């Protein structure tokens, strides 16, 4: 977390546990012009409570920008000639299972059975809106772009391999596809691409009490 002191131009870095110390933020940060949170709130046990706190540290007219969700990255053809077709779709399904388990394991986890725009309104913010940004790099990927995709796929497979139940056949296929010494290595292909979308949600704190709009 970062607290910028506008008066003297200094930036103060605050290290805190987002779950256990989140409520301390209003005691050290006040009247923020903007608060930016990217792909982090969904890791907290009580997502709505976290947004309530972030809204409290805004000045009237200050803006909360929240990057969450979108569309998961896609990189591969449906049939790779290795294993059963649809390998990437099954990886995405495994990641959904991993996410559900991650949320279930959080101590005192609280469900948030509504979308991020509703959550921002419940935090007392107004002028709530969203915008989705598409990132498209067509095939063939080369150089750093290809390396980044391969590293991302390897990380994603490693994260869900044991915990989210990838089949033995799919694990074997991924092992070959991510092995630079294997003839099936993805880095040898000319049909790898990168397509994904990220959504940013924003809301503005009004003069009214931000907790007034809860429920």
C-alpha positions as CSV (number, residue, x, y, z in Angstrom):
1,X,0.0,0.0,0.0
2,X,1.3,3.5,-0.8
3,X,0.5,6.8,0.9
4,X,1.6,9.8,-1.2
5,X,2.2,13.1,0.7
6,X,1.3,15.8,-1.8
7,X,2.7,18.6,0.3
8,X,6.3,17.6,0.3
9,X,6.3,15.2,-2.7
10,X,7.4,12.3,-0.6
11,X,6.0,8.8,-0.9
12,X,5.5,6.7,2.2
13,X,5.3,3.0,1.8
14,X,3.1,1.1,4.3
15,X,3.5,-2.6,4.8
16,X,0.4,-4.3,6.2
17,X,-1.5,-7.5,6.1
18,X,-4.5,-6.8,3.9
19,X,-6.8,-9.1,5.9
20,X,-5.9,-8.4,9.5
21,X,-4.7,-4.8,9.3
22,X,-6.9,-3.3,6.5
23,X,-9.0,-1.4,9.0
24,X,-5.9,0.6,10.1
25,X,-5.8,2.4,6.7
26,X,-8.1,5.3,7.7
27,X,-5.8,6.1,10.6
28,X,-2.8,6.7,8.4
29,X,-4.3,7.7,5.0
30,X,-6.9,10.4,4.6
31,X,-8.3,12.5,1.8
32,X,-6.8,10.5,-1.0
33,X,-7.5,11.8,-4.5
34,X,-7.4,8.3,-6.0
35,X,-7.1,4.7,-4.7
36,X,-6.0,2.0,-7.1
37,X,-6.4,-1.7,-6.3
38,X,-5.5,-4.3,-9.0
39,X,-6.3,-8.0,-8.7
40,X,-6.0,-7.9,-4.9
41,X,-9.4,-7.5,-3.3
42,X,-10.6,-10.9,-4.4
43,X,-7.9,-12.4,-2.1
44,X,-9.5,-10.9,1.0
45,X,-11.9,-12.7,3.3
46,X,-14.4,-9.9,3.3
47,X,-14.3,-8.1,0.0
48,X,-17.1,-5.7,0.7
49,X,-15.6,-4.6,4.0
50,X,-12.3,-3.9,2.2
51,X,-14.1,-1.7,-0.3
52,X,-15.8,0.1,2.5
53,X,-12.5,1.0,4.0
54,X,-11.0,2.1,0.7
55,X,-14.0,4.4,0.2
56,X,-13.5,5.9,3.6
57,X,-9.9,7.1,2.9
58,X,-11.0,9.0,-0.2
59,X,-11.6,12.8,-0.1
60,X,-15.0,14.0,-1.2
61,X,-14.7,13.7,-5.0
62,X,-11.9,11.2,-4.7
63,X,-12.1,8.2,-7.0
64,X,-11.6,4.4,-6.3
65,X,-10.4,2.4,-9.3
66,X,-10.6,-1.3,-9.0
67,X,-9.2,-3.8,-11.6
68,X,-10.9,-7.1,-11.1
69,X,-12.2,-9.7,-13.5
70,X,-12.5,-9.5,-17.2
71,X,-11.9,-12.4,-19.5
72,X,-9.1,-14.9,-18.9
73,X,-6.2,-15.0,-21.3
74,X,-6.4,-17.3,-24.3
75,X,-3.2,-18.4,-26.2
76,X,-3.7,-21.8,-27.9
77,X,-5.5,-23.5,-30.8
78,X,-8.3,-25.8,-29.7
79,X,-6.5,-28.9,-31.0
80,X,-2.7,-29.0,-30.4
81,X,-2.2,-32.5,-31.6
82,X,-1.1,-33.5,-28.1
83,X,-3.6,-35.1,-25.8
84,X,-7.4,-34.4,-26.1
85,X,-8.5,-31.2,-27.9
86,X,-9.7,-28.4,-25.6
87,X,-6.6,-28.5,-23.3
88,X,-6.7,-24.7,-22.6
89,X,-10.4,-24.8,-21.8
90,X,-9.8,-27.5,-19.2
91,X,-7.0,-25.4,-17.7
92,X,-9.4,-22.5,-17.3
93,X,-12.0,-24.8,-15.7
94,X,-9.2,-26.0,-13.3
95,X,-8.4,-22.4,-12.4
96,X,-12.1,-21.8,-11.6
97,X,-12.0,-24.8,-9.2
98,X,-8.7,-23.5,-7.7
99,X,-10.3,-20.0,-7.1
100,X,-13.3,-21.5,-5.4
101,X,-11.0,-23.5,-3.1
102,X,-8.8,-20.5,-2.4
103,X,-11.8,-18.5,-1.3
104,X,-13.2,-21.4,0.8
105,X,-9.9,-21.7,2.7
106,X,-9.7,-18.0,3.7
107,X,-10.4,-17.7,7.5
108,X,-13.8,-16.1,8.1
109,X,-14.5,-15.7,4.4
110,X,-17.6,-13.8,3.5
111,X,-19.4,-14.4,0.2
112,X,-20.2,-11.4,-2.0
113,X,-23.1,-12.6,-4.1
114,X,-23.2,-9.5,-6.4
115,X,-20.9,-7.8,-8.9
116,X,-18.2,-5.2,-8.4
117,X,-20.4,-2.3,-9.5
118,X,-23.0,-3.1,-6.8
119,X,-20.1,-3.5,-4.3
120,X,-18.8,0.0,-5.0
121,X,-22.3,1.4,-4.6
122,X,-22.7,-0.4,-1.3
123,X,-19.4,1.2,-0.2
124,X,-21.2,4.6,-0.6
125,X,-19.6,5.5,-4.0
126,X,-21.5,7.3,-6.8
127,X,-21.0,7.6,-10.5
128,X,-20.0,4.0,-10.6
129,X,-19.0,2.7,-14.0
130,X,-16.8,0.1,-15.6
131,X,-14.6,-0.1,-18.7
132,X,-13.0,-3.2,-20.2
133,X,-9.7,-3.1,-22.0
134,X,-8.8,-5.7,-24.6
135,X,-5.2,-6.8,-25.1
136,X,-4.7,-8.6,-28.4
137,X,-1.4,-9.8,-29.8
138,X,-2.0,-12.0,-32.8
139,X,0.0,-15.1,-33.9
140,X,2.8,-15.6,-34.5
141,X,4.3,-14.5,-31.2
142,X,8.0,-14.1,-31.0
143,X,10.7,-13.0,-28.7
144,X,9.6,-11.5,-25.3
145,X,5.9,-11.8,-26.2
146,X,6.3,-15.6,-26.7
147,X,8.4,-16.0,-23.6
148,X,5.9,-14.2,-21.5
149,X,3.1,-16.4,-22.7
150,X,5.1,-19.6,-22.0
151,X,6.1,-18.4,-18.6
152,X,2.5,-17.5,-17.8
153,X,1.2,-20.9,-18.9
154,X,3.9,-22.7,-16.9
155,X,3.0,-20.7,-13.8
156,X,-0.8,-21.3,-14.3
157,X,-0.3,-25.1,-14.8
158,X,1.9,-25.4,-11.8
159,X,-0.6,-23.6,-9.6
160,X,-3.5,-25.9,-10.4
161,X,-1.8,-29.1,-11.3
162,X,-2.1,-30.8,-7.9
163,X,-4.8,-28.7,-6.2
164,X,-7.5,-28.5,-8.8
165,X,-7.5,-31.9,-10.4
166,X,-6.0,-31.7,-13.8
167,X,-6.2,-35.2,-15.3
168,X,-3.1,-37.3,-15.6
169,X,-3.3,-37.1,-19.4
170,X,-3.6,-33.3,-19.3
171,X,-0.6,-33.0,-16.9
172,X,1.4,-35.2,-19.3
173,X,0.4,-33.0,-22.2
174,X,1.3,-29.8,-20.5
175,X,4.7,-31.3,-19.5
176,X,5.5,-31.9,-23.1
177,X,4.2,-28.6,-24.4
178,X,6.2,-26.6,-21.8
179,X,9.4,-28.6,-22.2
180,X,11.8,-26.8,-24.6
181,X,13.6,-30.1,-25.3
182,X,10.4,-31.8,-26.5
183,X,9.4,-31.7,-30.2
184,X,5.9,-30.6,-29.1
185,X,7.2,-27.5,-27.2
186,X,4.9,-24.6,-27.7
187,X,7.8,-22.3,-28.4
188,X,8.3,-24.1,-31.8
189,X,4.8,-23.2,-33.0
190,X,3.7,-20.3,-35.1
191,X,0.1,-20.2,-34.0
192,X,0.5,-19.0,-30.4
193,X,-1.3,-15.7,-29.7
194,X,-2.4,-13.6,-26.7
195,X,-5.9,-12.4,-26.2
196,X,-7.4,-11.2,-22.9
197,X,-9.6,-8.5,-21.4
198,X,-9.3,-6.6,-18.1
199,X,-12.1,-4.6,-16.5
200,X,-11.7,-1.6,-14.3
201,X,-14.5,-0.4,-12.0
202,X,-14.5,3.2,-10.7
203,X,-16.6,5.1,-8.2
204,X,-16.5,8.6,-6.6
205,X,-17.0,9.4,-3.0
206,X,-19.7,12.0,-2.5
207,X,-20.1,14.4,0.5
208,X,-22.4,11.9,2.2
209,X,-21.2,9.2,4.6
210,X,-19.9,6.3,2.7
211,X,-21.4,3.7,5.1
212,X,-24.8,5.2,4.6
213,X,-25.6,3.2,1.5
214,X,-24.8,-0.3,2.9
215,X,-27.6,-2.7,2.5
